[in-house]
Amino acid sequence: MKNIFFFALAVILASAAGCAQKKVPIEVDSAFKIKFSNATNISWDKENDHEYEAEFQICGAKYSANFSDAGKWLETEHVITYNELPQAVKQNFIATHKDTKVKGVAKIETSIGSTNYEIEIKQLFGTKELFYDINGKEFQDGDSED
């Protein structure tokens, strides 16, 4: 009986901890509502100690947006189709990853005004994300030259 009690208590505490991570600072929530007033199906995750990510939809399209814990908008990712990529991005991708299967594509807009693209590809053991600037130049995540 004691074991059942402790198990139940552990489940309740774990659930409470999970719920606590979904809460975001008022600054983050307010900034999100101002920037994406027409968003639906919103769910939050804590990206790291100082950043929150919202996943949501606008008119049925999938988005995610990152905010600092102070409420500063950092970036937005919008799921797009491969055909919506700029021609320069498609040309460079085909030249360097010709026979690679594409799993997903996103357009990334950042707070510094740059627009980049992410192509998620299938690999033998999992997936890999490739990043391109608007001119088709591939870069490592975090190394954007904008």
DSSP file (Angstrom, degrees, kcal/mol; ACC not computed):
  #  RESIDUE AA STRUCTURE BP1 BP2  ACC     N-H-->O    O-->H-N    N-H-->O    O-->H-N    TCO  KAPPA ALPHA  PHI   PSI    X-CA   Y-CA   Z-CA
    1    1 A M     >        0   0    0      0, 0.0     4,-2.1     0, 0.0     5,-0.1   0.000 360.0 360.0 360.0 -40.0    0.0    0.0    0.0
    2    2 A K  H  >  +     0   0    0      1,-0.2     4,-2.4     2,-0.2     5,-0.2   0.895 360.0  52.9 -61.1 -40.3    2.9    2.3    0.8
    3    3 A N  H  > S+     0   0    0      1,-0.2     4,-2.5     2,-0.2    -1,-0.2   0.893 107.3  51.0 -63.2 -40.7    4.4    1.7   -2.6
    4    4 A I  H  > S+     0   0    0      2,-0.2     4,-2.7     1,-0.2    -1,-0.2   0.919 109.9  50.5 -63.5 -43.0    1.1    2.6   -4.3
    5    5 A F  H  X S+     0   0    0     -4,-2.1     4,-2.6     1,-0.2    -2,-0.2   0.940 112.8  45.0 -60.1 -48.6    1.0    5.9   -2.4
    6    6 A F  H  X S+     0   0    0     -4,-2.4     4,-2.4     2,-0.2    -1,-0.2   0.867 112.9  51.4 -66.0 -36.0    4.5    6.8   -3.3
    7    7 A F  H  X S+     0   0    0     -4,-2.5     4,-2.3     2,-0.2    -1,-0.2   0.937 111.6  46.9 -64.0 -46.2    4.0    5.9   -6.9
    8    8 A A  H  X S+     0   0    0     -4,-2.7     4,-2.4     1,-0.2    -2,-0.2   0.904 112.4  50.3 -62.1 -41.9    0.8    8.0   -7.1
    9    9 A L  H  X S+     0   0    0     -4,-2.6     4,-2.6    -5,-0.2    -1,-0.2   0.905 109.7  50.8 -62.6 -41.9    2.7   10.9   -5.4
   10   10 A A  H  X S+     0   0    0     -4,-2.4     4,-2.5     2,-0.2    -2,-0.2   0.903 110.2  49.6 -62.8 -42.0    5.5   10.6   -7.9
   11   11 A V  H  X S+     0   0    0     -4,-2.3     4,-2.4     2,-0.2    -2,-0.2   0.919 111.7  48.6 -63.2 -44.2    3.1   10.7  -10.8
   12   12 A I  H  X S+     0   0    0     -4,-2.4     4,-2.4     2,-0.2    -2,-0.2   0.923 113.0  47.0 -63.4 -44.4    1.3   13.8   -9.4
   13   13 A L  H  X S+     0   0    0     -4,-2.6     4,-2.4     2,-0.2    -1,-0.2   0.896 112.0  50.3 -64.7 -40.2    4.6   15.6   -8.8
   14   14 A A  H  X S+     0   0    0     -4,-2.5     4,-2.1     2,-0.2    -1,-0.2   0.903 111.3  49.1 -64.3 -40.7    5.9   14.7  -12.3
   15   15 A S  H  X S+     0   0    0     -4,-2.4     4,-2.3     2,-0.2    -2,-0.2   0.914 110.8  50.0 -64.2 -42.9    2.6   15.9  -13.8
   16   16 A A  H  X S+     0   0    0     -4,-2.4     4,-2.2     1,-0.2    -2,-0.2   0.898 109.8  50.7 -63.4 -40.2    2.9   19.2  -11.9
   17   17 A A  H  X S+     0   0    0     -4,-2.4     4,-1.3     1,-0.2    -1,-0.2   0.902 109.8  50.7 -64.2 -40.4    6.5   19.7  -13.0
   18   18 A G  H  X S+     0   0    0     -4,-2.1     4,-0.6     1,-0.2    -2,-0.2   0.890 110.8  48.6 -63.5 -40.3    5.4   19.1  -16.6
   19   19 A C  H >X S+     0   0    0     -4,-2.3     3,-0.9     1,-0.2     4,-0.7   0.871 104.9  59.3 -67.3 -36.9    2.6   21.7  -16.3
   20   20 A A  H >< S+     0   0    0     -4,-2.2     3,-0.8     1,-0.3    -1,-0.2   0.854 100.2  56.4 -61.8 -34.5    5.0   24.2  -14.7
   21   21 A Q  H 3< S+     0   0    0     -4,-1.3    -1,-0.3     1,-0.2    -2,-0.2   0.750  99.4  60.9 -69.3 -22.8    7.2   24.1  -17.8
   22   22 A K  H << S+     0   0    0     -3,-0.9    -1,-0.2    -4,-0.6     2,-0.2   0.728  85.3  92.3 -77.1 -21.5    4.2   25.1  -20.0
   23   23 A K    <<  -     0   0    0     -3,-0.8    -3,-0.0    -4,-0.7     0, 0.0  -0.528  61.9-163.4 -75.4 138.3    3.7   28.4  -18.1
   24   24 A V        -     0   0    0     -2,-0.2    -2,-0.1     1,-0.1     5,-0.0  -0.879  29.0 -90.1-120.3 153.8    5.5   31.3  -19.7
   25   25 A P    >>  -     0   0    0      0, 0.0     4,-2.4     0, 0.0     3,-0.6  -0.253  37.9-115.4 -58.4 149.8    6.4   34.7  -18.2
   26   26 A I  H 3> S+     0   0    0      1,-0.2     4,-2.7     2,-0.2     5,-0.2   0.832 116.3  58.2 -57.1 -34.5    3.7   37.4  -18.7
   27   27 A E  H 3> S+     0   0    0     42,-0.2     4,-2.1     2,-0.2    -1,-0.2   0.891 108.7  45.2 -63.4 -39.3    6.2   39.4  -20.9
   28   28 A V  H <> S+     0   0    0     -3,-0.6     4,-2.5    41,-0.3    -2,-0.2   0.935 114.1  47.8 -69.4 -47.4    6.5   36.4  -23.2
   29   29 A D  H  X S+     0   0    0     -4,-2.4     4,-2.4     1,-0.2    -2,-0.2   0.913 113.7  47.7 -61.1 -44.0    2.8   35.7  -23.4
   30   30 A S  H  X S+     0   0    0     -4,-2.7     4,-2.0    -5,-0.2    -1,-0.2   0.928 112.1  48.6 -63.8 -46.2    2.0   39.4  -24.0
   31   31 A A  H  X S+     0   0    0     -4,-2.1     4,-2.4    -5,-0.2     5,-0.2   0.903 112.1  50.1 -61.4 -41.2    4.6   39.8  -26.7
   32   32 A F  H  X S+     0   0    0     -4,-2.5     4,-3.1     1,-0.2    -2,-0.2   0.941 109.8  49.7 -62.1 -47.6    3.4   36.6  -28.4
   33   33 A K  H  < S+     0   0    0     -4,-2.4    -1,-0.2     1,-0.2    -2,-0.2   0.837 112.4  48.3 -63.7 -33.3   -0.3   37.8  -28.4
   34   34 A I  H >< S+     0   0    0     -4,-2.0     3,-0.6    -5,-0.2    -1,-0.2   0.934 118.1  39.2 -70.2 -46.2    0.7   41.1  -29.9
   35   35 A K  H 3< S+     0   0    0     -4,-2.4    -2,-0.2     1,-0.2    -3,-0.2   0.855 130.3  27.9 -73.7 -35.8    2.8   39.6  -32.7
   36   36 A F  T ><  +     0   0    0     -4,-3.1     3,-1.8    -5,-0.2    -1,-0.2  -0.484  67.9 154.6-126.8  61.0    0.5   36.7  -33.4
   37   37 A S  T <  S+     0   0    0     -3,-0.6    -1,-0.1     1,-0.3    -2,-0.1   0.720  76.2  50.9 -64.3 -21.7   -2.9   37.8  -32.5
   38   38 A N  T 3  S+     0   0    0     -3,-0.1    21,-0.4     2,-0.0    -1,-0.3   0.197  82.6 127.6-101.4  16.2   -4.6   35.4  -34.9
   39   39 A A    <   -     0   0    0     -3,-1.8     2,-0.3    19,-0.1    19,-0.2  -0.439  35.0-174.7 -74.7 145.7   -2.7   32.3  -33.7
   40   40 A T  E     +A   57   0A   0     17,-2.6    17,-2.5     1,-0.2    -2,-0.0  -0.852  58.0  32.5-131.3 169.7   -4.6   29.1  -32.7
   41   41 A N  E    S-     0   0A   0     -2,-0.3     2,-0.4    15,-0.2    -1,-0.2   0.912  78.6-174.8  50.0  52.8   -3.6   25.8  -31.2
   42   42 A I  E     +     0   0A   0     -3,-0.2     2,-0.4    14,-0.1    14,-0.2  -0.626  13.1 174.1 -85.6 131.1   -0.8   27.3  -29.2
   43   43 A S  E     -A   55   0A   0     12,-2.4    12,-2.9    -2,-0.4     2,-0.3  -0.998  15.7-147.4-135.1 142.9    1.5   25.1  -27.1
   44   44 A W  E     +A   54   0A   0     -2,-0.4     2,-0.3    10,-0.2    10,-0.2  -0.819  15.0 177.9-112.6 146.3    4.6   26.3  -25.2
   45   45 A D  E     -A   53   0A   0      8,-2.1     8,-3.0    -2,-0.3     2,-0.8  -0.977  34.0-117.9-137.3 151.5    8.0   24.7  -24.5
   46   46 A K  E     -A   52   0A   0     -2,-0.3     6,-0.3     6,-0.2     3,-0.1  -0.833  24.1-169.2 -90.6 113.6   11.0   26.0  -22.7
   47   47 A E  E     -     0   0A   0      4,-1.5     2,-0.2    -2,-0.8     5,-0.2   0.901  65.3 -35.1 -70.9 -43.6   13.8   26.0  -25.2
   48   48 A N  E >  S-A   51   0A   0      3,-1.6     3,-1.1    -3,-0.1    -1,-0.2  -0.860  85.8 -60.9-159.9-167.6   16.5   26.7  -22.7
   49   49 A D  T 3  S+     0   0    0     -2,-0.2     3,-0.0     1,-0.2    -2,-0.0   0.745 133.7  24.9 -61.0 -23.9   17.0   28.7  -19.5
   50   50 A H  T 3  S+     0   0    0      1,-0.1    19,-1.6    18,-0.0     2,-0.4   0.156 112.8  70.2-128.6  19.4   16.3   32.0  -21.2
   51   51 A E  E <   -AB  48  68A   0     -3,-1.1    -3,-1.6    17,-0.3    -4,-1.5  -0.999  51.3-163.7-146.7 139.6   14.1   31.1  -24.2
   52   52 A Y  E     -AB  46  67A   0     15,-2.9    15,-2.6    -2,-0.4     2,-0.5  -0.921   8.3-154.0-120.7 146.7   10.6   29.9  -24.9
   53   53 A E  E     -AB  45  66A   0     -8,-3.0    -8,-2.1    -2,-0.3     2,-0.5  -0.982   3.7-161.6-124.2 128.4    9.1   28.4  -28.0
   54   54 A A  E     -AB  44  65A   0     11,-2.9    11,-2.3    -2,-0.5     2,-0.4  -0.904   2.7-160.0-104.6 133.3    5.5   28.5  -29.1
   55   55 A E  E     +AB  43  64A   0    -12,-2.9   -12,-2.4    -2,-0.5     2,-0.3  -0.949  32.9 139.7-108.0 135.4    4.1   26.1  -31.7
   56   56 A F  E     - B   0  63A   0      7,-2.2     7,-2.8    -2,-0.4     2,-0.4  -0.920  42.2-112.3-160.5 178.3    0.9   27.3  -33.2
   57   57 A Q  E     -AB  40  62A   0    -17,-2.5   -17,-2.6    -2,-0.3     2,-0.4  -0.955  11.2-166.8-127.5 148.3   -1.2   27.7  -36.4
   58   58 A I  E >  S- B   0  61A   0      3,-1.9     3,-2.2    -2,-0.4   -19,-0.1  -0.974  85.4 -18.9-131.1 118.7   -2.3   30.6  -38.4
   59   59 A C  T 3  S-     0   0    0     -2,-0.4     3,-0.1   -21,-0.4   -20,-0.1   0.852 128.7 -53.8  51.6  38.2   -5.0   29.8  -41.0
   60   60 A G  T 3  S+     0   0    0      1,-0.3    -1,-0.3   -20,-0.0     2,-0.3   0.273 110.9 122.8  84.6 -11.3   -4.1   26.1  -40.7
   61   61 A A  E <   -B   58   0A   0     -3,-2.2    -3,-1.9     1,-0.1     2,-0.4  -0.619  63.7-117.8 -85.4 144.7   -0.4   26.7  -41.5
   62   62 A K  E     +B   57   0A   0     -2,-0.3    17,-2.4    -5,-0.2     2,-0.3  -0.656  39.4 167.1 -88.2 134.6    2.2   25.5  -38.9
   63   63 A Y  E     -BC  56  78A   0     -7,-2.8    -7,-2.2    -2,-0.4     2,-0.3  -0.916  20.0-164.4-135.3 160.5    4.5   28.0  -37.2
   64   64 A S  E     -BC  55  77A   0     13,-2.2    13,-3.3    -2,-0.3     2,-0.4  -0.975  10.0-170.0-141.7 147.8    6.9   28.2  -34.3
   65   65 A A  E     -BC  54  76A   0    -11,-2.3   -11,-2.9    -2,-0.3     2,-0.4  -0.998  10.1-147.0-139.0 141.4    8.2   31.3  -32.7
   66   66 A N  E     -BC  53  75A   0      9,-2.7     8,-3.2    -2,-0.4     9,-1.1  -0.887  15.6-177.6-111.6 139.6   11.0   31.8  -30.1
   67   67 A F  E     -BC  52  73A   0    -15,-2.6   -15,-2.9    -2,-0.4     6,-0.2  -0.975  27.2-117.7-132.4 145.1   11.0   34.6  -27.4
   68   68 A S  E >   -B   51   0A   0      4,-2.7     3,-2.1    -2,-0.3   -17,-0.3  -0.344  39.6-103.8 -70.6 164.6   13.5   35.5  -24.8
   69   69 A D  T 3  S+     0   0    0    -19,-1.6   -41,-0.3     1,-0.3   -42,-0.2   0.648 124.0  60.1 -67.3 -11.8   12.4   35.2  -21.2
   70   70 A A  T 3  S-     0   0    0    -20,-0.3    -1,-0.3   -43,-0.1   -19,-0.1   0.446 124.9-102.3 -90.4  -2.1   12.1   39.1  -21.3
   71   71 A G  S <  S+     0   0    0     -3,-2.1     2,-0.4     1,-0.3    -2,-0.1   0.546  70.9 147.4  95.4   8.2    9.5   38.8  -24.1
   72   72 A K        -     0   0    0      1,-0.1    -4,-2.7   -41,-0.0    -1,-0.3  -0.660  50.1-124.2 -79.8 126.9   11.8   39.8  -27.0
   73   73 A W  E     +C   67   0A   0     -2,-0.4    -6,-0.2    -6,-0.2     3,-0.1  -0.535  32.9 175.5 -69.0 132.7   10.8   38.1  -30.2
   74   74 A L  E     -     0   0A   0     -8,-3.2    37,-2.4     1,-0.4     2,-0.3   0.812  53.8 -26.7-107.3 -48.9   13.8   36.1  -31.6
   75   75 A E  E     -CD  66 110A   0     -9,-1.1    -9,-2.7    35,-0.2     2,-0.4  -0.989  44.0-142.2-164.5 161.2   12.6   34.2  -34.7
   76   76 A T  E     -CD  65 109A   0     33,-2.5    33,-2.6    -2,-0.3     2,-0.4  -0.999  10.3-158.8-130.6 134.3    9.7   32.6  -36.4
   77   77 A E  E     -CD  64 108A   0    -13,-3.3   -13,-2.2    -2,-0.4     2,-0.5  -0.944   8.2-169.2-110.3 135.0    9.7   29.4  -38.4
   78   78 A H  E     -CD  63 107A   0     29,-2.4    29,-2.7    -2,-0.4     2,-0.3  -0.989  23.9-124.2-125.7 123.0    6.9   28.7  -40.9
   79   79 A V  E     + D   0 106A   0    -17,-2.4    27,-0.3    -2,-0.5     2,-0.2  -0.497  41.1 168.1 -67.7 128.0    6.5   25.3  -42.5
   80   80 A I  E     - D   0 105A   0     25,-2.0    25,-0.6    -2,-0.3     2,-0.2  -0.784  34.9 -97.8-129.9 175.1    6.5   25.7  -46.3
   81   81 A T    >   -     0   0    0     -2,-0.2     3,-1.2     1,-0.1     4,-0.3  -0.578  33.0-112.1 -91.7 161.2    6.8   23.3  -49.2
   82   82 A Y  G >  S+     0   0    0      1,-0.3     3,-1.7    -2,-0.2    -1,-0.1   0.884 118.1  59.1 -56.7 -39.6   10.0   22.5  -51.1
   83   83 A N  G 3  S+     0   0    0      1,-0.3    -1,-0.3     7,-0.0     7,-0.1   0.704  96.1  62.7 -66.1 -19.3    8.6   24.3  -54.2
   84   84 A E  G <  S+     0   0    0     -3,-1.2    -1,-0.3     2,-0.1    -2,-0.2   0.551  80.0 107.6 -83.0  -7.3    8.2   27.5  -52.1
   85   85 A L  S <  S-     0   0    0     -3,-1.7    22,-0.0    -4,-0.3    32,-0.0  -0.380  84.8 -97.1 -65.4 147.5   12.0   27.7  -51.6
   86   86 A P    >>  -     0   0    0      0, 0.0     4,-2.1     0, 0.0     3,-0.6  -0.351  34.0-114.9 -60.2 148.8   13.8   30.4  -53.5
   87   87 A Q  H 3> S+     0   0    0      1,-0.2     4,-2.8     2,-0.2     5,-0.2   0.864 115.0  56.7 -55.8 -40.0   15.4   29.1  -56.7
   88   88 A A  H 3> S+     0   0    0     46,-0.2     4,-2.0     1,-0.2    -1,-0.2   0.875 107.4  48.5 -62.5 -37.5   18.9   29.8  -55.4
   89   89 A V  H <> S+     0   0    0     -3,-0.6     4,-2.5    45,-0.2    -1,-0.2   0.932 112.6  47.7 -67.6 -45.8   18.3   27.6  -52.3
   90   90 A K  H  X S+     0   0    0     -4,-2.1     4,-2.7     1,-0.2     5,-0.2   0.915 111.2  51.5 -61.6 -43.2   16.9   24.7  -54.4
   91   91 A Q  H  X S+     0   0    0     -4,-2.8     4,-2.1     1,-0.2    -1,-0.2   0.922 113.0  43.8 -62.0 -45.0   19.8   24.9  -56.8
   92   92 A N  H  X S+     0   0    0     -4,-2.0     4,-1.8     2,-0.2     5,-0.2   0.903 113.4  51.6 -68.1 -40.4   22.5   24.8  -54.1
   93   93 A F  H  X S+     0   0    0     -4,-2.5     4,-2.6     1,-0.2    -2,-0.2   0.941 112.1  45.7 -60.8 -47.3   20.6   22.0  -52.2
   94   94 A I  H  < S+     0   0    0     -4,-2.7     4,-0.4     1,-0.2    -1,-0.2   0.889 111.2  53.8 -63.5 -39.1   20.4   19.9  -55.4
   95   95 A A  H  < S+     0   0    0     -4,-2.1    -1,-0.2    -5,-0.2    -2,-0.2   0.843 122.6  27.1 -65.0 -33.2   24.0   20.5  -56.2
   96   96 A T  H  < S+     0   0    0     -4,-1.8    -2,-0.2    -3,-0.2    -1,-0.2   0.622 134.2  29.4-106.5 -15.4   25.3   19.3  -52.8
   97   97 A H  S >< S+     0   0    0     -4,-2.6     3,-1.8    -5,-0.2    -2,-0.2  -0.249  71.1 156.0-138.8  47.1   22.6   16.9  -51.7
   98   98 A K  T 3  S+     0   0    0     -4,-0.4    -1,-0.1     1,-0.3    -3,-0.1   0.828  75.3  31.5 -48.4 -51.9   21.3   15.5  -55.0
   99   99 A D  T 3  S+     0   0    0      2,-0.1     2,-0.3    -5,-0.0    -1,-0.3   0.095  90.7 124.5-100.8  23.4   19.9   12.1  -53.9
  100  100 A T    <   -     0   0    0     -3,-1.8     2,-0.4    -6,-0.1    23,-0.1  -0.645  60.1-125.9 -89.1 139.0   18.8   13.1  -50.4
  101  101 A K        -     0   0    0     21,-0.4    21,-2.4    -2,-0.3     2,-0.5  -0.700  21.2-138.2 -82.9 129.5   15.2   12.7  -49.2
  102  102 A V  E     + E   0 121A   0     -2,-0.4    19,-0.2    19,-0.2     3,-0.1  -0.763  21.5 179.9 -89.6 128.5   13.6   15.9  -47.9
  103  103 A K  E     -     0   0A   0     17,-3.5     2,-0.3    -2,-0.5    18,-0.2   0.798  65.2 -16.0 -94.9 -36.4   11.6   15.4  -44.7
  104  104 A G  E     - E   0 120A   0     16,-1.5    16,-3.1     2,-0.0    -1,-0.4  -0.988  52.1-148.1-166.2 160.2   10.5   19.0  -44.2
  105  105 A V  E     -DE  80 119A   0    -25,-0.6   -25,-2.0    -2,-0.3     2,-0.3  -0.992  15.3-179.1-137.6 141.7   11.1   22.6  -45.1
  106  106 A A  E     -DE  79 118A   0     12,-2.3    12,-2.7    -2,-0.3     2,-0.5  -0.995  23.7-136.2-142.4 148.6   10.7   25.9  -43.2
  107  107 A K  E     -DE  78 117A   0    -29,-2.7   -29,-2.4    -2,-0.3     2,-0.5  -0.890  24.8-156.4 -98.7 132.2   11.2   29.6  -43.7
  108  108 A I  E     -DE  77 116A   0      8,-3.5     8,-3.0    -2,-0.5     2,-0.5  -0.952   9.6-171.3-117.9 121.8   12.9   31.3  -40.8
  109  109 A E  E     -DE  76 115A   0    -33,-2.6   -33,-2.5    -2,-0.5     2,-0.2  -0.944  14.6-157.4-110.2 132.0   12.5   35.1  -40.1
  110  110 A T  E >   -D   75   0A   0      4,-2.4     3,-1.7    -2,-0.5   -35,-0.2  -0.652  29.5-113.0-110.9 164.5   14.8   36.5  -37.4
  111  111 A S  T 3  S+     0   0    0    -37,-2.4   -36,-0.1     1,-0.3    -1,-0.1   0.669 114.9  61.5 -68.1 -17.0   14.6   39.6  -35.2
  112  112 A I  T 3  S-     0   0    0    -38,-0.3    -1,-0.3     2,-0.1   -37,-0.1   0.377 122.2-103.8 -91.2   5.7   17.6   41.1  -37.0
  113  113 A G  S <  S+     0   0    0     -3,-1.7     2,-0.2     1,-0.3    -2,-0.1   0.508  75.7 134.2  92.3   5.0   15.6   41.1  -40.3
  114  114 A S        -     0   0    0     30,-0.0    -4,-2.4    19,-0.0     2,-0.5  -0.579  42.5-149.7 -89.5 153.6   17.2   38.1  -42.1
  115  115 A T  E     +E  109   0A   0     -2,-0.2    19,-0.7    -6,-0.2     2,-0.3  -0.990  24.2 168.2-120.6 124.8   15.2   35.4  -43.8
  116  116 A N  E     -EF 108 133A   0     -8,-3.0    -8,-3.5    -2,-0.5     2,-0.4  -0.780  23.6-132.1-128.7 172.3   16.7   31.9  -43.9
  117  117 A Y  E     -EF 107 132A   0     15,-2.8    15,-2.5    -2,-0.3     2,-0.5  -0.978   7.4-155.2-133.0 142.9   15.5   28.5  -44.9
  118  118 A E  E     -EF 106 131A   0    -12,-2.7   -12,-2.3    -2,-0.4     2,-0.5  -0.969   5.4-169.9-118.5 129.5   15.8   25.1  -43.2
  119  119 A I  E     -EF 105 130A   0     11,-2.6    11,-2.6    -2,-0.5     2,-0.6  -0.978  10.6-154.3-118.5 118.3   15.7   21.8  -45.0
  120  120 A E  E     -EF 104 129A   0    -16,-3.1   -17,-3.5    -2,-0.5   -16,-1.5  -0.819  17.6-167.2 -93.3 124.6   15.3   18.7  -42.9
  121  121 A I  E     -EF 102 128A   0      7,-3.0     7,-2.0    -2,-0.6     2,-0.3  -0.803  20.4-116.1-114.8 153.8   16.8   15.7  -44.6
  122  122 A K  E     - F   0 127A   0    -21,-2.4   -21,-0.4    -2,-0.3     2,-0.3  -0.686  33.7-178.1 -85.7 138.4   16.5   12.0  -43.8
  123  123 A Q  E >   - F   0 126A   0      3,-3.1     3,-0.8    -2,-0.3   -23,-0.0  -0.786  45.1 -92.8-126.0 173.2   19.7   10.1  -42.9
  124  124 A L  T 3  S+     0   0    0      1,-0.3     2,-0.5    -2,-0.3     3,-0.1   0.901 123.4  27.8 -53.3 -45.4   20.5    6.5  -42.2
  125  125 A F  T 3  S-     0   0    0     -3,-0.0     2,-0.3     2,-0.0    -1,-0.3  -0.679 131.9 -48.6-120.3  76.0   20.0    7.1  -38.4
  126  126 A G  E <  S-F  123   0A   0     -3,-0.8    -3,-3.1    -2,-0.5     2,-0.3  -0.743  79.8 -53.4 106.6-149.5   17.6   10.0  -38.0
  127  127 A T  E     -F  122   0A   0     -2,-0.3     2,-0.3    -5,-0.2    -5,-0.2  -0.839  33.1-151.2-132.1 166.6   17.5   13.4  -39.6
  128  128 A K  E     -F  121   0A   0     -7,-2.0    -7,-3.0    -2,-0.3     2,-0.5  -0.993  14.5-135.0-139.3 143.7   19.7   16.5  -40.2
  129  129 A E  E     -F  120   0A   0     -2,-0.3     2,-0.4    -9,-0.2    -9,-0.2  -0.883  16.7-165.1-103.0 128.2   18.8   20.1  -40.5
  130  130 A L  E     -F  119   0A   0    -11,-2.6   -11,-2.6    -2,-0.5     2,-0.4  -0.903   7.6-153.2-109.6 140.1   20.5   22.1  -43.3
  131  131 A F  E     -FG 118 139A   0      8,-0.8     8,-2.6    -2,-0.4     2,-0.3  -0.933  12.8-179.4-120.5 139.0   20.3   26.0  -43.2
  132  132 A Y  E     -FG 117 138A   0    -15,-2.5   -15,-2.8    -2,-0.4     6,-0.2  -0.976  21.7-131.3-133.9 144.9   20.5   28.4  -46.2
  133  133 A D  E >   -F  116   0A   0      4,-2.3     3,-2.1    -2,-0.3   -17,-0.2  -0.349  45.6 -90.3 -83.5 177.9   20.4   32.1  -46.5
  134  134 A I  T 3  S+     0   0    0    -19,-0.7   -45,-0.2     1,-0.3   -46,-0.2   0.712 127.5  56.9 -64.5 -20.4   18.1   33.8  -49.0
  135  135 A N  T 3  S-     0   0    0      2,-0.1    -1,-0.3   -47,-0.1   -19,-0.1   0.401 121.8-103.6 -90.8   1.7   20.9   33.7  -51.7
  136  136 A G  S <  S+     0   0    0     -3,-2.1     2,-0.4     1,-0.3    -2,-0.1   0.491  71.6 145.1  92.9   3.3   21.2   29.9  -51.4
  137  137 A K        -     0   0    0      1,-0.0    -4,-2.3   -45,-0.0    -1,-0.3  -0.640  45.5-133.3 -79.3 126.8   24.5   29.8  -49.3
  138  138 A E  E     +G  132   0A   0     -2,-0.4     2,-0.3    -6,-0.2    -6,-0.3  -0.568  32.3 171.3 -78.6 141.2   24.5   26.9  -46.8
  139  139 A F  E     -G  131   0A   0     -8,-2.6    -8,-0.8    -2,-0.2     2,-0.2  -0.952  35.9 -98.9-143.9 163.9   25.6   27.8  -43.3
  140  140 A Q    >   -     0   0    0     -2,-0.3     3,-2.8     3,-0.1     4,-0.1  -0.608  54.2 -89.7 -81.5 144.4   25.7   26.1  -39.8
  141  141 A D  T 3  S+     0   0    0      1,-0.3    -1,-0.1    -2,-0.2   -12,-0.0  -0.314 119.0  22.4 -53.6 128.6   22.9   26.9  -37.4
  142  142 A G  T 3  S+     0   0    0     -3,-0.1    -1,-0.3    -2,-0.0    -2,-0.0   0.335 104.7  88.8  93.2  -7.4   24.0   30.0  -35.5
  143  143 A D    <   +     0   0    0     -3,-2.8    -2,-0.1     3,-0.0    -3,-0.1   0.145  50.0 147.8-109.3  18.7   26.5   31.1  -38.1
  144  144 A S        -     0   0    0      1,-0.2   -28,-0.0    -5,-0.1   -30,-0.0  -0.263  43.3-145.3 -56.5 138.7   24.2   33.2  -40.3
  145  145 A E              0   0    0      1,-0.2    -1,-0.2     0, 0.0    -2,-0.0   0.397 360.0 360.0 -88.8   3.5   26.1   36.1  -41.8
  146  146 A D              0   0    0    -31,-0.0    -1,-0.2     0, 0.0    -2,-0.1   0.483 360.0 360.0 -78.6 360.0   23.2   38.5  -41.6
